[in-house]
């Protein structure tokens, strides 16, 4: 049912690619991609996020940040976002996607996942943990 899953944050270099790589590992039979609302187009995964992924045994290589678009949104069966304001933005820009857009943190108490960009390693670790917990819940629901 949910075979094409899109994960969205702002820059598409920290949170969404981290969740993308974790969910790809948990749900290898699904097409899981990511994009940004204000993407740093063609950038790789931010170095702190990449280090956390690599340390946990996920592959952080070969990511290229991309900007969300009508085509990307319409191809997705499920769109997972990090914050309430991302939900609001998608509902405004892509009204048809409202019903298929949810918080990544939905199953962990509707938690928002804050942006760690340009913050400390401790912040990255906390955010990574939240992403991991959220992905575990989605992985269980979608497998």
N, CA, C and O atoms as CSV, one atom per row, in Angstrom:
chain,resi,resn,atom,element,x,y,z
A,1,UNK,N,N,0.832,-1.205,0.000
A,1,UNK,CA,C,0.000,0.000,0.000
A,1,UNK,C,C,0.870,1.260,0.000
A,1,UNK,O,O,0.781,2.089,-0.906
A,2,UNK,N,N,1.714,1.391,1.033
A,2,UNK,CA,C,2.623,2.542,1.078
A,2,UNK,C,C,3.974,2.092,0.530
A,2,UNK,O,O,4.890,1.782,1.292
A,3,UNK,N,N,4.090,2.058,-0.797
A,3,UNK,CA,C,5.338,1.575,-1.385
A,3,UNK,C,C,6.323,2.687,-1.697
A,3,UNK,O,O,7.532,2.453,-1.718
A,4,UNK,N,N,5.825,3.900,-1.942
A,4,UNK,CA,C,6.696,5.049,-2.208
A,4,UNK,C,C,6.581,6.023,-1.045
A,4,UNK,O,O,5.578,6.721,-0.890
A,5,UNK,N,N,7.627,6.053,-0.235
A,5,UNK,CA,C,7.621,6.879,0.972
A,5,UNK,C,C,8.613,8.013,0.802
A,5,UNK,O,O,9.779,7.799,0.469
A,6,UNK,N,N,8.128,9.224,1.036
A,6,UNK,CA,C,8.950,10.429,0.932
A,6,UNK,C,C,9.143,11.012,2.322
A,6,UNK,O,O,8.180,11.166,3.073
A,7,UNK,N,N,10.375,11.334,2.664
A,7,UNK,CA,C,10.681,11.944,3.957
A,7,UNK,C,C,11.181,13.359,3.701
A,7,UNK,O,O,12.061,13.577,2.869
A,8,UNK,N,N,10.606,14.324,4.429
A,8,UNK,CA,C,10.856,15.735,4.150
A,8,UNK,C,C,11.351,16.477,5.394
A,8,UNK,O,O,10.831,16.290,6.494
A,9,UNK,N,N,12.363,17.317,5.197
A,9,UNK,CA,C,12.772,18.308,6.191
A,9,UNK,C,C,13.035,19.601,5.419
A,9,UNK,O,O,12.436,19.816,4.365
A,10,UNK,N,N,13.899,20.446,5.914
A,10,UNK,CA,C,14.142,21.717,5.222
A,10,UNK,C,C,15.262,21.581,4.198
A,10,UNK,O,O,15.020,21.688,2.996
A,11,UNK,N,N,16.485,21.345,4.667
A,11,UNK,CA,C,17.647,21.349,3.772
A,11,UNK,C,C,17.911,20.054,3.047
A,11,UNK,O,O,18.633,20.032,2.050
A,12,UNK,N,N,17.317,18.942,3.550
A,12,UNK,CA,C,17.531,17.604,2.994
A,12,UNK,C,C,19.000,17.183,3.110
A,12,UNK,O,O,19.541,16.523,2.223
A,13,UNK,N,N,19.641,17.582,4.235
A,13,UNK,CA,C,21.022,17.140,4.458
A,13,UNK,C,C,21.242,16.536,5.854
A,13,UNK,O,O,22.289,15.934,6.093
A,14,UNK,N,N,20.287,16.682,6.776
A,14,UNK,CA,C,20.456,16.117,8.127
A,14,UNK,C,C,19.359,15.102,8.453
A,14,UNK,O,O,19.588,13.893,8.446
A,15,UNK,N,N,18.157,15.626,8.739
A,15,UNK,CA,C,17.084,14.788,9.261
A,15,UNK,C,C,16.480,13.849,8.232
A,15,UNK,O,O,16.423,12.641,8.461
A,16,UNK,N,N,16.027,14.380,7.104
A,16,UNK,CA,C,15.339,13.499,6.143
A,16,UNK,C,C,16.255,12.434,5.533
A,16,UNK,O,O,15.817,11.294,5.384
A,17,UNK,N,N,17.507,12.748,5.171
A,17,UNK,CA,C,18.337,11.662,4.647
A,17,UNK,C,C,18.681,10.622,5.718
A,17,UNK,O,O,18.850,9.444,5.402
A,18,UNK,N,N,18.787,11.049,6.979
A,18,UNK,CA,C,19.041,10.086,8.063
A,18,UNK,C,C,17.860,9.126,8.184
A,18,UNK,O,O,18.044,7.910,8.230
A,19,UNK,N,N,16.646,9.679,8.235
A,19,UNK,CA,C,15.453,8.830,8.321
A,19,UNK,C,C,15.322,7.952,7.074
A,19,UNK,O,O,14.927,6.790,7.166
A,20,UNK,N,N,15.653,8.514,5.916
A,20,UNK,CA,C,15.599,7.751,4.656
A,20,UNK,C,C,16.487,6.518,4.732
A,20,UNK,O,O,16.048,5.418,4.397
A,21,UNK,N,N,17.735,6.689,5.169
A,21,UNK,CA,C,18.686,5.570,5.211
A,21,UNK,C,C,18.254,4.527,6.247
A,21,UNK,O,O,18.377,3.326,6.007
A,22,UNK,N,N,17.754,4.979,7.385
A,22,UNK,CA,C,17.313,4.038,8.428
A,22,UNK,C,C,16.100,3.239,7.936
A,22,UNK,O,O,16.065,2.016,8.070
A,23,UNK,N,N,15.116,3.928,7.371
A,23,UNK,CA,C,13.918,3.231,6.886
A,23,UNK,C,C,14.225,2.326,5.695
A,23,UNK,O,O,13.620,1.263,5.561
A,24,UNK,N,N,15.148,2.729,4.834
A,24,UNK,CA,C,15.543,1.862,3.705
A,24,UNK,C,C,16.072,0.535,4.241
A,24,UNK,O,O,15.795,-0.530,3.688
A,25,UNK,N,N,16.834,0.618,5.324
A,25,UNK,CA,C,17.410,-0.579,5.938
A,25,UNK,C,C,16.301,-1.456,6.538
A,25,UNK,O,O,16.342,-2.680,6.419
A,26,UNK,N,N,15.314,-0.822,7.180
A,26,UNK,CA,C,14.222,-1.557,7.832
A,26,UNK,C,C,13.193,-2.096,6.844
A,26,UNK,O,O,12.594,-3.147,7.072
A,27,UNK,N,N,12.994,-1.377,5.752
A,27,UNK,CA,C,11.952,-1.719,4.776
A,27,UNK,C,C,12.558,-1.813,3.372
A,27,UNK,O,O,12.252,-0.992,2.508
A,28,UNK,N,N,13.417,-2.814,3.144
A,28,UNK,CA,C,14.152,-2.883,1.870
A,28,UNK,C,C,13.262,-3.066,0.643
A,28,UNK,O,O,13.700,-2.806,-0.478
A,29,UNK,N,N,12.021,-3.510,0.836
A,29,UNK,CA,C,11.120,-3.730,-0.296
A,29,UNK,C,C,10.349,-2.470,-0.687
A,29,UNK,O,O,9.564,-2.499,-1.635
A,30,UNK,N,N,10.564,-1.365,0.030
A,30,UNK,CA,C,9.861,-0.106,-0.266
A,30,UNK,C,C,10.810,0.879,-0.939
A,30,UNK,O,O,12.027,0.803,-0.768
A,31,UNK,N,N,10.239,1.804,-1.706
A,31,UNK,CA,C,11.012,2.871,-2.328
A,31,UNK,C,C,10.956,4.081,-1.396
A,31,UNK,O,O,9.931,4.758,-1.307
A,32,UNK,N,N,12.051,4.345,-0.713
A,32,UNK,CA,C,12.083,5.428,0.275
A,32,UNK,C,C,13.068,6.489,-0.187
A,32,UNK,O,O,14.242,6.207,-0.432
A,33,UNK,N,N,12.572,7.710,-0.302
A,33,UNK,CA,C,13.392,8.828,-0.765
A,33,UNK,C,C,13.192,10.007,0.178
A,33,UNK,O,O,12.375,9.954,1.097
A,34,UNK,N,N,13.950,11.070,-0.063
A,34,UNK,CA,C,13.801,12.272,0.760
A,34,UNK,C,C,13.955,13.508,-0.105
A,34,UNK,O,O,14.486,13.457,-1.215
A,35,UNK,N,N,13.476,14.622,0.436
A,35,UNK,CA,C,13.575,15.910,-0.253
A,35,UNK,C,C,13.469,17.010,0.796
A,35,UNK,O,O,13.106,16.760,1.945
A,36,UNK,N,N,13.793,18.234,0.380
A,36,UNK,CA,C,13.756,19.370,1.304
A,36,UNK,C,C,12.819,20.453,0.827
A,36,UNK,O,O,12.628,20.655,-0.372
A,37,UNK,N,N,12.238,21.149,1.792
A,37,UNK,CA,C,11.363,22.285,1.488
A,37,UNK,C,C,12.191,23.479,1.018
A,37,UNK,O,O,11.704,24.329,0.274
A,38,UNK,N,N,13.442,23.532,1.459
A,38,UNK,CA,C,14.380,24.565,1.019
A,38,UNK,C,C,15.729,23.895,0.868
A,38,UNK,O,O,16.704,24.273,1.518
A,39,UNK,N,N,15.773,22.902,0.007
A,39,UNK,CA,C,16.919,21.991,-0.086
A,39,UNK,C,C,18.214,22.697,-0.476
A,39,UNK,O,O,18.228,23.638,-1.270
A,40,UNK,N,N,19.294,22.206,0.112
A,40,UNK,CA,C,20.640,22.608,-0.284
A,40,UNK,C,C,21.014,21.647,-1.423
A,40,UNK,O,O,21.782,20.703,-1.241
A,41,UNK,N,N,20.450,21.922,-2.587
A,41,UNK,CA,C,20.473,21.001,-3.727
A,41,UNK,C,C,21.875,20.482,-4.029
A,41,UNK,O,O,22.843,21.239,-4.096
A,42,UNK,N,N,21.949,19.163,-4.210
A,42,UNK,CA,C,23.162,18.412,-4.538
A,42,UNK,C,C,24.166,18.263,-3.395
A,42,UNK,O,O,25.218,17.652,-3.585
A,43,UNK,N,N,23.864,18.810,-2.209
A,43,UNK,CA,C,24.764,18.604,-1.069
A,43,UNK,C,C,24.608,17.171,-0.553
A,43,UNK,O,O,23.540,16.570,-0.666
A,44,UNK,N,N,25.687,16.640,0.014
A,44,UNK,CA,C,25.635,15.327,0.654
A,44,UNK,C,C,25.062,15.457,2.061
A,44,UNK,O,O,24.643,16.536,2.479
A,45,UNK,N,N,25.050,14.346,2.776
A,45,UNK,CA,C,24.573,14.362,4.164
A,45,UNK,C,C,25.572,15.144,5.017
A,45,UNK,O,O,26.783,14.968,4.883
A,46,UNK,N,N,25.065,15.989,5.875
A,46,UNK,CA,C,25.889,16.805,6.777
A,46,UNK,C,C,26.812,15.881,7.572
A,46,UNK,O,O,26.424,14.764,7.913
A,47,UNK,N,N,28.040,16.341,7.871
A,47,UNK,CA,C,29.069,15.434,8.415
A,47,UNK,C,C,28.710,14.809,9.759
A,47,UNK,O,O,29.017,13.636,9.972
A,48,UNK,N,N,28.072,15.540,10.677
A,48,UNK,CA,C,27.683,14.950,11.963
A,48,UNK,C,C,26.610,13.882,11.771
A,48,UNK,O,O,26.661,12.821,12.392
A,49,UNK,N,N,25.642,14.172,10.906
A,49,UNK,CA,C,24.580,13.198,10.615
A,49,UNK,C,C,25.185,11.964,9.946
A,49,UNK,O,O,24.821,10.837,10.282
A,50,UNK,N,N,26.099,12.169,9.011
A,50,UNK,CA,C,26.754,11.052,8.314
A,50,UNK,C,C,27.541,10.191,9.294
A,50,UNK,O,O,27.503,8.964,9.205
A,51,UNK,N,N,28.254,10.817,10.228
A,51,UNK,CA,C,29.054,10.075,11.207
A,51,UNK,C,C,28.162,9.193,12.085
A,51,UNK,O,O,28.522,8.057,12.393
A,52,UNK,N,N,26.994,9.718,12.489
A,52,UNK,CA,C,26.062,8.936,13.312
A,52,UNK,C,C,25.490,7.758,12.516
A,52,UNK,O,O,25.380,6.649,13.038
A,53,UNK,N,N,25.133,8.000,11.267
A,53,UNK,CA,C,24.624,6.916,10.410
A,53,UNK,C,C,25.693,5.836,10.229
A,53,UNK,O,O,25.425,4.647,10.404
A,54,UNK,N,N,26.900,6.266,9.879
A,54,UNK,CA,C,27.991,5.316,9.633
A,54,UNK,C,C,28.305,4.499,10.890
A,54,UNK,O,O,28.534,3.292,10.804
A,55,UNK,N,N,28.315,5.152,12.055
A,55,UNK,CA,C,28.619,4.469,13.317
A,55,UNK,C,C,27.570,3.408,13.636
A,55,UNK,O,O,27.877,2.400,14.273
A,56,UNK,N,N,26.337,3.633,13.195
A,56,UNK,CA,C,25.250,2.680,13.454
A,56,UNK,C,C,25.145,1.613,12.354
A,56,UNK,O,O,24.265,0.754,12.395
A,57,UNK,N,N,26.052,1.681,11.374
A,57,UNK,CA,C,26.071,0.659,10.338
A,57,UNK,C,C,25.209,0.963,9.117
A,57,UNK,O,O,24.958,0.079,8.298
A,58,UNK,N,N,24.753,2.212,8.990
A,58,UNK,CA,C,23.995,2.613,7.805
A,58,UNK,C,C,24.945,3.277,6.818
A,58,UNK,O,O,26.016,3.750,7.201
A,59,UNK,N,N,24.555,3.312,5.560
A,59,UNK,CA,C,25.389,3.903,4.528
A,59,UNK,C,C,25.003,5.374,4.330
A,59,UNK,O,O,23.860,5.676,3.990
A,60,UNK,N,N,25.942,6.270,4.541
A,60,UNK,CA,C,25.647,7.700,4.374
A,60,UNK,C,C,26.143,8.244,3.026
A,60,UNK,O,O,25.986,9.431,2.737
A,61,UNK,N,N,26.734,7.379,2.212
A,61,UNK,CA,C,27.337,7.838,0.947
A,61,UNK,C,C,26.293,8.099,-0.137
A,61,UNK,O,O,25.160,7.621,-0.073
A,62,UNK,N,N,26.710,8.861,-1.116
A,62,UNK,CA,C,25.954,9.081,-2.356
A,62,UNK,C,C,24.590,9.742,-2.197
A,62,UNK,O,O,23.693,9.503,-3.006
A,63,UNK,N,N,24.421,10.560,-1.178
A,63,UNK,CA,C,23.176,11.329,-1.049
A,63,UNK,C,C,23.352,12.654,-1.781
A,63,UNK,O,O,24.400,13.294,-1.680
A,64,UNK,N,N,22.327,13.060,-2.515
A,64,UNK,CA,C,22.304,14.392,-3.133
A,64,UNK,C,C,20.992,15.047,-2.743
A,64,UNK,O,O,19.916,14.587,-3.125
A,65,UNK,N,N,21.090,16.128,-1.977
A,65,UNK,CA,C,19.885,16.835,-1.538
A,65,UNK,C,C,19.086,17.297,-2.747
A,65,UNK,O,O,19.651,17.727,-3.752
A,66,UNK,N,N,17.751,17.201,-2.638
A,66,UNK,CA,C,16.904,17.656,-3.739
A,66,UNK,C,C,15.708,18.423,-3.199
A,66,UNK,O,O,15.244,18.200,-2.081
A,67,UNK,N,N,15.235,19.320,-4.025
A,67,UNK,CA,C,14.115,20.187,-3.694
A,67,UNK,C,C,12.803,19.439,-3.938
A,67,UNK,O,O,12.639,18.783,-4.967
A,68,UNK,N,N,11.884,19.539,-3.002
A,68,UNK,CA,C,10.559,18.938,-3.168
A,68,UNK,C,C,9.874,19.576,-4.385
A,68,UNK,O,O,10.107,20.743,-4.698
A,69,UNK,N,N,9.039,18.802,-5.053
A,69,UNK,CA,C,8.357,19.302,-6.246
A,69,UNK,C,C,6.993,18.628,-6.369
A,69,UNK,O,O,6.710,17.658,-5.666
A,70,UNK,N,N,6.156,19.141,-7.255
A,70,UNK,CA,C,4.856,18.520,-7.506
A,70,UNK,C,C,5.007,17.048,-7.877
A,70,UNK,O,O,4.273,16.193,-7.380
A,71,UNK,N,N,5.967,16.762,-8.757
A,71,UNK,CA,C,6.166,15.386,-9.219
A,71,UNK,C,C,6.553,14.460,-8.066
A,71,UNK,O,O,6.000,13.369,-7.927
A,72,UNK,N,N,7.503,14.898,-7.242
A,72,UNK,CA,C,7.954,14.088,-6.106
A,72,UNK,C,C,6.784,13.832,-5.151
A,72,UNK,O,O,6.596,12.711,-4.678
A,73,UNK,N,N,6.007,14.870,-4.873
A,73,UNK,CA,C,4.868,14.759,-3.961
A,73,UNK,C,C,3.803,13.827,-4.540
A,73,UNK,O,O,3.273,12.974,-3.828
A,74,UNK,N,N,3.490,13.982,-5.813
A,74,UNK,CA,C,2.429,13.158,-6.393
A,74,UNK,C,C,2.831,11.687,-6.503
A,74,UNK,O,O,1.962,10.816,-6.486
A,75,UNK,N,N,4.122,11.394,-6.615
A,75,UNK,CA,C,4.593,10.006,-6.680
A,75,UNK,C,C,4.596,9.307,-5.320
A,75,UNK,O,O,4.669,8.079,-5.258
A,76,UNK,N,N,4.519,10.070,-4.236
A,76,UNK,CA,C,4.597,9.493,-2.892
A,76,UNK,C,C,3.239,8.962,-2.429
A,76,UNK,O,O,2.201,9.588,-2.640
A,77,UNK,N,N,3.280,7.784,-1.789
A,77,UNK,CA,C,2.078,7.217,-1.165
A,77,UNK,C,C,1.946,7.725,0.269
A,77,UNK,O,O,0.845,7.802,0.814
A,78,UNK,N,N,3.087,8.069,0.870
A,78,UNK,CA,C,3.138,8.535,2.253
A,78,UNK,C,C,4.270,9.561,2.346
A,78,UNK,O,O,5.367,9.337,1.834
A,79,UNK,N,N,3.989,10.683,3.002
A,79,UNK,CA,C,4.996,11.728,3.184
A,79,UNK,C,C,5.178,11.928,4.683
A,79,UNK,O,O,4.222,12.221,5.401
A,80,UNK,N,N,6.404,11.767,5.143
A,80,UNK,CA,C,6.721,11.923,6.563
A,80,UNK,C,C,7.558,13.181,6.742
A,80,UNK,O,O,8.587,13.354,6.090
A,81,UNK,N,N,7.104,14.055,7.633
A,81,UNK,CA,C,7.781,15.336,7.870
A,81,UNK,C,C,8.261,15.418,9.315
A,81,UNK,O,O,7.844,14.628,10.163
A,82,UNK,N,N,9.138,16.376,9.586
A,82,UNK,CA,C,9.761,16.487,10.897
A,82,UNK,C,C,9.001,17.380,11.884
A,82,UNK,O,O,9.024,17.137,13.091
A,83,UNK,N,N,8.330,18.414,11.365
A,83,UNK,CA,C,7.722,19.422,12.245
A,83,UNK,C,C,6.310,19.773,11.777
A,83,UNK,O,O,5.949,19.577,10.617
A,84,UNK,N,N,5.522,20.300,12.722
A,84,UNK,CA,C,4.162,20.741,12.399
A,84,UNK,C,C,4.175,21.770,11.265
A,84,UNK,O,O,3.303,21.754,10.396
A,85,UNK,N,N,5.167,22.661,11.278
A,85,UNK,CA,C,5.181,23.691,10.230
A,85,UNK,C,C,5.452,23.095,8.853
A,85,UNK,O,O,5.067,23.682,7.841
A,86,UNK,N,N,6.116,21.927,8.799
A,86,UNK,CA,C,6.307,21.243,7.521
A,86,UNK,C,C,4.966,20.694,7.023
A,86,UNK,O,O,4.663,20.754,5.831
A,87,UNK,N,N,4.166,20.155,7.957
A,87,UNK,CA,C,2.809,19.692,7.599
A,87,UNK,C,C,2.020,20.843,6.988
A,87,UNK,O,O,1.379,20.696,5.948
A,88,UNK,N,N,2.081,21.989,7.656
A,88,UNK,CA,C,1.344,23.178,7.217
A,88,UNK,C,C,1.815,23.617,5.816
A,88,UNK,O,O,0.998,23.909,4.943
A,89,UNK,N,N,3.122,23.657,5.618
A,89,UNK,CA,C,3.684,24.066,4.324
A,89,UNK,C,C,3.223,23.127,3.200
A,89,UNK,O,O,2.820,23.584,2.131
A,90,UNK,N,N,3.285,21.831,3.447
A,90,UNK,CA,C,2.875,20.877,2.410
A,90,UNK,C,C,1.379,21.001,2.129
A,90,UNK,O,O,0.955,20.935,0.975
A,91,UNK,N,N,0.576,21.182,3.187
A,91,UNK,CA,C,-0.870,21.344,2.980
A,91,UNK,C,C,-1.183,22.591,2.163
A,91,UNK,O,O,-2.127,22.600,1.374
A,92,UNK,N,N,-0.391,23.643,2.354
A,92,UNK,CA,C,-0.610,24.888,1.596
A,92,UNK,C,C,-0.131,24.763,0.147
A,92,UNK,O,O,-0.835,25.155,-0.783
A,93,UNK,N,N,1.079,24.209,-0.035
A,93,UNK,CA,C,1.656,24.132,-1.387
A,93,UNK,C,C,1.118,22.967,-2.213
A,93,UNK,O,O,1.017,23.056,-3.437
A,94,UNK,N,N,0.775,21.873,-1.532
A,94,UNK,CA,C,0.331,20.656,-2.215
A,94,UNK,C,C,-0.929,20.130,-1.525
A,94,UNK,O,O,-0.880,19.090,-0.869
A,95,UNK,N,N,-2.066,20.840,-1.665
A,95,UNK,CA,C,-3.277,20.462,-0.932
A,95,UNK,C,C,-3.705,19.008,-1.142
A,95,UNK,O,O,-4.252,18.392,-0.228
A,96,UNK,N,N,-3.465,18.459,-2.319
A,96,UNK,CA,C,-3.846,17.072,-2.601
A,96,UNK,C,C,-3.075,16.071,-1.739
A,96,UNK,O,O,-3.504,14.928,-1.581
A,97,UNK,N,N,-1.943,16.495,-1.184
A,97,UNK,CA,C,-1.109,15.596,-0.379
A,97,UNK,C,C,-1.463,15.628,1.110
A,97,UNK,O,O,-0.874,14.888,1.897
A,98,UNK,N,N,-2.408,16.467,1.502
A,98,UNK,CA,C,-2.745,16.616,2.924
A,98,UNK,C,C,-3.030,15.297,3.627
A,98,UNK,O,O,-2.532,15.052,4.726
A,99,UNK,N,N,-3.831,14.449,2.991
A,99,UNK,CA,C,-4.239,13.197,3.622
A,99,UNK,C,C,-3.144,12.160,3.744
A,99,UNK,O,O,-3.282,11.206,4.511
A,100,UNK,N,N,-2.067,12.323,3.011
A,100,UNK,CA,C,-0.987,11.323,3.055
A,100,UNK,C,C,0.275,11.862,3.725
A,100,UNK,O,O,1.338,11.248,3.637
A,101,UNK,N,N,0.158,13.012,4.396
A,101,UNK,CA,C,1.320,13.635,5.041
A,101,UNK,C,C,1.177,13.559,6.554
A,101,UNK,O,O,0.155,13.967,7.105
A,102,UNK,N,N,2.196,13.039,7.225
A,102,UNK,CA,C,2.173,12.873,8.676
A,102,UNK,C,C,3.540,13.182,9.267
A,102,UNK,O,O,4.543,13.248,8.556
A,103,UNK,N,N,3.559,13.369,10.578
A,103,UNK,CA,C,4.822,13.566,11.282
A,103,UNK,C,C,5.592,12.244,11.344
A,103,UNK,O,O,5.004,11.187,11.572
A,104,UNK,N,N,6.891,12.313,11.142
A,104,UNK,CA,C,7.737,11.135,11.355
A,104,UNK,C,C,7.569,10.667,12.804
A,104,UNK,O,O,7.589,9.467,13.079
A,105,UNK,N,N,7.405,11.612,13.722
A,105,UNK,CA,C,7.261,11.294,15.143
A,105,UNK,C,C,5.844,10.946,15.579
A,105,UNK,O,O,5.549,10.944,16.774
A,106,UNK,N,N,4.964,10.653,14.625
A,106,UNK,CA,C,3.561,10.368,14.928
A,106,UNK,C,C,3.392,9.283,15.988
A,106,UNK,O,O,2.595,9.449,16.911
A,107,UNK,N,N,4.117,8.192,15.873
A,107,UNK,CA,C,3.924,7.042,16.765
A,107,UNK,C,C,4.766,7.142,18.033
A,107,UNK,O,O,4.778,6.210,18.837
A,108,UNK,N,N,5.464,8.245,18.223
A,108,UNK,CA,C,6.193,8.466,19.484
A,108,UNK,C,C,5.645,9.742,20.130
A,108,UNK,O,O,6.397,10.632,20.527
A,109,UNK,N,N,4.319,9.804,20.222
A,109,UNK,CA,C,3.664,10.924,20.885
A,109,UNK,C,C,3.585,12.185,20.038
A,109,UNK,O,O,3.606,13.295,20.570
A,110,UNK,N,N,3.494,12.018,18.708
A,110,UNK,CA,C,3.432,13.171,17.798
A,110,UNK,C,C,4.583,14.148,18.034
A,110,UNK,O,O,4.418,15.365,17.946
A,111,UNK,N,N,5.752,13.583,18.335
A,111,UNK,CA,C,6.928,14.430,18.588
A,111,UNK,C,C,7.409,15.091,17.307
A,111,UNK,O,O,7.407,14.495,16.230
A,112,UNK,N,N,7.822,16.345,17.461
A,112,UNK,CA,C,8.504,17.035,16.373
A,112,UNK,C,C,9.994,16.721,16.501
A,112,UNK,O,O,10.498,16.488,17.600
A,113,UNK,N,N,10.682,16.718,15.373
A,113,UNK,CA,C,12.118,16.447,15.377
A,113,UNK,C,C,12.831,17.735,14.980
A,113,UNK,O,O,12.776,18.156,13.825
A,114,UNK,N,N,13.507,18.361,15.961
A,114,UNK,CA,C,14.126,19.673,15.708
A,114,UNK,C,C,15.308,19.599,14.756
A,114,UNK,O,O,15.950,18.558,14.615
A,115,UNK,N,N,15.580,20.708,14.116
A,115,UNK,CA,C,16.669,20.785,13.148
A,115,UNK,C,C,18.004,20.917,13.876
A,115,UNK,O,O,18.209,21.883,14.612
A,116,UNK,N,N,18.920,19.959,13.684
A,116,UNK,CA,C,20.217,20.033,14.374
A,116,UNK,C,C,21.270,20.833,13.609
A,116,UNK,O,O,22.389,21.005,14.093
A,117,UNK,N,N,20.918,21.325,12.410
A,117,UNK,CA,C,21.905,21.962,11.538
A,117,UNK,C,C,22.660,23.078,12.258
A,117,UNK,O,O,22.060,23.958,12.876
A,118,UNK,N,N,23.986,23.020,12.163
A,118,UNK,CA,C,24.898,23.990,12.780
A,118,UNK,C,C,24.794,24.020,14.299
A,118,UNK,O,O,25.089,25.038,14.924
A,119,UNK,N,N,24.372,22.897,14.896
A,119,UNK,CA,C,24.289,22.778,16.342
A,119,UNK,C,C,25.373,21.800,16.810
A,119,UNK,O,O,26.155,21.299,16.002
A,120,UNK,N,N,25.412,21.536,18.110
A,120,UNK,CA,C,26.464,20.685,18.683
A,120,UNK,C,C,26.264,19.210,18.335
A,120,UNK,O,O,25.195,18.795,17.886
A,121,UNK,N,N,27.332,18.429,18.559
A,121,UNK,CA,C,27.249,16.976,18.353
A,121,UNK,C,C,26.196,16.366,19.263
A,121,UNK,O,O,25.526,15.407,18.882
A,122,UNK,N,N,26.043,16.923,20.481
A,122,UNK,CA,C,25.036,16.418,21.424
A,122,UNK,C,C,23.638,16.575,20.846
A,122,UNK,O,O,22.808,15.674,20.964
A,123,UNK,N,N,23.374,17.723,20.218
A,123,UNK,CA,C,22.069,17.964,19.599
A,123,UNK,C,C,21.849,16.964,18.467
A,123,UNK,O,O,20.767,16.391,18.343
A,124,UNK,N,N,22.871,16.754,17.646
A,124,UNK,CA,C,22.768,15.774,16.565
A,124,UNK,C,C,22.444,14.386,17.121
A,124,UNK,O,O,21.613,13.668,16.565
A,125,UNK,N,N,23.108,14.012,18.227
A,125,UNK,CA,C,22.864,12.692,18.828
A,125,UNK,C,C,21.426,12.558,19.308
A,125,UNK,O,O,20.792,11.526,19.091
A,126,UNK,N,N,20.908,13.593,19.958
A,126,UNK,CA,C,19.520,13.563,20.440
A,126,UNK,C,C,18.539,13.474,19.277
A,126,UNK,O,O,17.588,12.693,19.316
A,127,UNK,N,N,18.773,14.272,18.249
A,127,UNK,CA,C,17.915,14.266,17.066
A,127,UNK,C,C,17.985,12.899,16.374
A,127,UNK,O,O,16.962,12.353,15.961
A,128,UNK,N,N,19.190,12.356,16.254
A,128,UNK,CA,C,19.367,11.053,15.619
A,128,UNK,C,C,18.587,9.977,16.384
A,128,UNK,O,O,17.962,9.105,15.780
A,129,UNK,N,N,18.632,10.049,17.709
A,129,UNK,CA,C,17.909,9.096,18.548
A,129,UNK,C,C,16.394,9.197,18.313
A,129,UNK,O,O,15.706,8.183,18.196
A,130,UNK,N,N,15.892,10.427,18.247
A,130,UNK,CA,C,14.464,10.652,17.956
A,130,UNK,C,C,14.082,10.094,16.588
A,130,UNK,O,O,13.036,9.464,16.434
A,131,UNK,N,N,14.933,10.329,15.611
A,131,UNK,CA,C,14.687,9.809,14.257
A,131,UNK,C,C,14.668,8.280,14.293
A,131,UNK,O,O,13.783,7.649,13.713
A,132,UNK,N,N,15.646,7.694,14.975
A,132,UNK,CA,C,15.716,6.230,15.074
A,132,UNK,C,C,14.479,5.639,15.732
A,132,UNK,O,O,13.918,4.663,15.233
A,133,UNK,N,N,14.045,6.224,16.853
A,133,UNK,CA,C,12.840,5.750,17.554
A,133,UNK,C,C,11.619,5.866,16.656
A,133,UNK,O,O,10.800,4.950,16.591
A,134,UNK,N,N,11.499,6.994,15.965
A,134,UNK,CA,C,10.358,7.222,15.072
A,134,UNK,C,C,10.363,6.230,13.910
A,134,UNK,O,O,9.319,5.693,13.540
A,135,UNK,N,N,11.549,5.989,13.335
A,135,UNK,CA,C,11.661,5.055,12.219
A,135,UNK,C,C,11.318,3.630,12.663
A,135,UNK,O,O,10.690,2.886,11.911
A,136,UNK,N,N,11.722,3.247,13.873
A,136,UNK,CA,C,11.384,1.913,14.389
A,136,UNK,C,C,9.871,1.725,14.401
A,136,UNK,O,O,9.362,0.679,13.999
A,137,UNK,N,N,9.159,2.749,14.867
A,137,UNK,CA,C,7.693,2.666,14.927
A,137,UNK,C,C,7.081,2.573,13.539
A,137,UNK,O,O,6.202,1.746,13.297
A,138,UNK,N,N,7.544,3.420,12.627
A,138,UNK,CA,C,7.032,3.362,11.251
A,138,UNK,C,C,7.392,2.029,10.607
A,138,UNK,O,O,6.575,1.443,9.897
A,139,UNK,N,N,8.609,1.546,10.851
A,139,UNK,CA,C,9.045,0.270,10.294
A,139,UNK,C,C,8.122,-0.857,10.725
A,139,UNK,O,O,7.757,-1.708,9.914
A,140,UNK,N,N,7.741,-0.867,12.002
A,140,UNK,CA,C,6.835,-1.893,12.524
A,140,UNK,C,C,5.448,-1.771,11.894
A,140,UNK,O,O,4.818,-2.781,11.579
A,141,UNK,N,N,4.975,-0.549,11.710
A,141,UNK,CA,C,3.627,-0.327,11.141
A,141,UNK,C,C,3.579,-0.683,9.655
A,141,UNK,O,O,2.552,-1.151,9.163
A,142,UNK,N,N,4.673,-0.465,8.948
A,142,UNK,CA,C,4.659,-0.608,7.489
A,142,UNK,C,C,5.180,-1.947,6.973
A,142,UNK,O,O,5.084,-2.238,5.781
A,143,UNK,N,N,5.735,-2.765,7.881
A,143,UNK,CA,C,6.304,-4.043,7.382
A,143,UNK,C,C,5.267,-5.154,7.394
A,143,UNK,O,O,5.569,-6.284,7.011
